[in-house]
Amino acid sequence: MTKYLYLFITTLLILAASCSQKPQSTEVESGDIARIISDDSLMTLVQYQTFQYFWDNAEPVSGLGRERTHMDGVYPQNDKNVVTTGGSGFGLMAILVGIERGFITREQGLKRFQQIVDYLEKADRFHGAWPHWLMGETGKVKAFSPKDDGGDLVETAFLVQGLLTVREYFKDGNEAEKELAAKIDELWKGVEWNWYTKGGENVLYWHWSPNNGWDMNFPVGGYNECLIMYVLAAASPTFPIEPEVYHQGWARNDSITRDTTYMGYETILDHYETNNDPVGPLFWAHYSYLGLDPRTLKDKYADYWKLNQNHALIHYEYCVENPENYEGYGEKCWGLTSSYSPKGYAGHHPGHDLGVISPTAALSSFPYTPKHSMDFLRFMYTEADSLVGEYGPYDAFSFEKNWYKPHYLAIDQGPIPVMVENYRTGLLWKLFMNAPEVKEGLNKLGFTYEDMD
């Protein structure tokens, strides 16, 4: 009970010291509470709080992560119980962190995973791919946009990344755990990755709908958050893609490399075909790498550790330099990624800076920028603790606009406990990279990597 009591009391103290006022960039008295906590304990605290987004806050029927949680109780279109498939993939990995950190027992975790897997077996799928959103109570698709009412291969990849990590964790366990692993194996084998080449094109398409076919028309090529989709598609034991789909589609006929520097760091890979922005939002360095271990990962296009570390360092240096002179930016307050903003959801990055800081950007970059990420973490819990709530730092804030809302998004909270744990122990990297199909997929696409066990 010691760890539970410590976490409970520490969380209560910090939350009690917080206030509901607009964010202030000056130090507040309640920061003295967080200042006495060690770096190690502060990392455990933020992991505990963000884990709780997917534990206590889970949608009750499915056990999956809610797309969003608004602590003020105001939701658009009454969608409180809409669950996210990709964000729930991150949440699966967060629950493993919860087991390993002692927030819950292994038995509690197993029971939740059984609930989730049983739900996913019955939920809507489209040629094996789950949709972006599901109605939590029913498992039926909820359209993400007017024509996005079918399979979403990217969100499915994020979900499968989490499922395979859970499978690896339990596959050598007791009878119930082995049964869970076997069920996950069947779910994974049911994804028809090669269907999403739209009849044999050498590229993967993001969406397909029985009502709208390929009308979304989003071939995924050029660097973004979707590398994991191509790796899993190549790794599939049942519906695999050929290497040409990766090299011609994702790598755009080997033209994905980029020989430019920004803020003193190489950008390495190109992204949108017509976009001259130097780098994208920071979640590109997170989503695929919750499971894929970038530390020694290379192919003929990139050194993925260098790519991701440079990406994070560019964001840090950009916020320190602060070319737009936004209030609050600096060495302790940095990181831009897609999140809420005063104008709704927006993709924040150096080429599109609205003066909004998204805590997940710096916190999920812990493996790449440990000192700078720790400085940000301590800043949040000492000097800006009015921006920390029950499930960790709120999604986004702007000192420049004197703006924040007590809102959370699953896709932003989920990477935090996972990437902090990868920094601390490499847990999720070790589990995911241990999957034999993942190794086969990486080898098939020409990646090299070292076994970091």
Phi, psi and omega in degrees: 000347185299313182295317179300315183295318179301311182295319181297312183293317181297316178298315180298318181299314182290319179293322180295328181282343180285159178229168185264014181288167174296155184297140176238140182272000178269156182291140180246156185300325182296345178297340179299331181295309182289335184294336182274352181277137178292162176304316182299315180291325179292322175297318178297320180297313181291328174295316180299313183294315181288327172302320182297337175303324184261358181252281179295330186267003183298151173296128194290328182285313185273331189079000182275172181280133174295142177307314182214155172225121178253113184291345175274358176078006181260116183237141174288135174055028176053045186257036182303325186257016171288130179252151181254131181285312180295312178299328177289330173300319175295321181295325176302318180289326177296324178293324174299320174301318180299322177294310184294329181272357178082015177289327175223168177274164176300321180294319177297316178298316179302315181299318179295316180297322177298317177300314183295313182295318177300322178293315182294331177298329185259347185288161178301136174221155184227103190051044174086347182265136175281157175283170177299313182238147171234149170284119188302321184289333190241337186078010178270151182297140167244124184301132176281329175207171187309322181256357182263073183233032180220218182286139176238105188287331179289310178298324176298320178297319178296321178293316180294323175305315178292318181298316180295326177295318176296317179303314181296327181292323188254353194295337180252021184271208181285184186299316180295322180291320177295324178296318176300313181300321180293321178294319177298321180301319180291321177299315181297318181289345181275353181281120182270074184304316185290340174302325186279016167269006175057055175083020174106014173290154180271059175195150175267137176262144186290319191229151164211141182226139175294339179269329187236004178057230182262020187300334178297328170051060182236083171288133187266103178217148187089152189290133172201217184272004197259013181304321182301328180296316180291322179296314180293323178297320177290331185277345186303130177280353186240321184225061187279158169264161175273158180304331181299331179295322178289310187287323180273327182273292181299311185272005175050059180054047176067018182259014187281342182289155186218124183257068180223162175233154178210134184054027177086005182236142177293138178273334167074303182240145178271154180242254185296142186297327185244021185250123181265008177297146185292316179214161179270188176296157189289344179296342175300331180272003186243304195303312181286342189254015168293324178251314177296125181273110184277357191300322178234013186282126180216151163219192185289353181261328189199154160267110192285338172291313179298318179304309185286320178296316177298320179302312180294319181293325176298315178298318179298308182297324179298315181290328175292314179292322174052064184296338179268359178058043178282139180298135173095336181297144178168195185297331181259350186225098188207167173112118181239133175202177179292132185190182169298160174206172177300341181251022182098193182290136183210152177267104184266131175195172186305332177275355180210075187255116181254012181081020184248128174260133179246110186306326180300334183298307181285320185290323178281356177265011182311317180298329185272324186224066188301317181293312182294324178291321177293321176301319179293316180301314181293324176301315182298323186265000177240304186267345183225036188288352170291349180260012178246129179237202187300325183251030178097193179302140176297166192298320185197160178204162177218111172294325181301317182263003183051051190226139161195162172227148180282065185242152176228150172236137181301319183291343177264321179287323187301316181293340186296302181295330182290311183286329173297320179291322176298323175295319186283316187226348185071018188306304186289325175300314182298316182295308184295316182290346177281347179294124184299325180294324179297315177301316180296319179296316178298316179298319181299324182270000176090019177280152169239151181194160177252146175286116186262009179300000000 
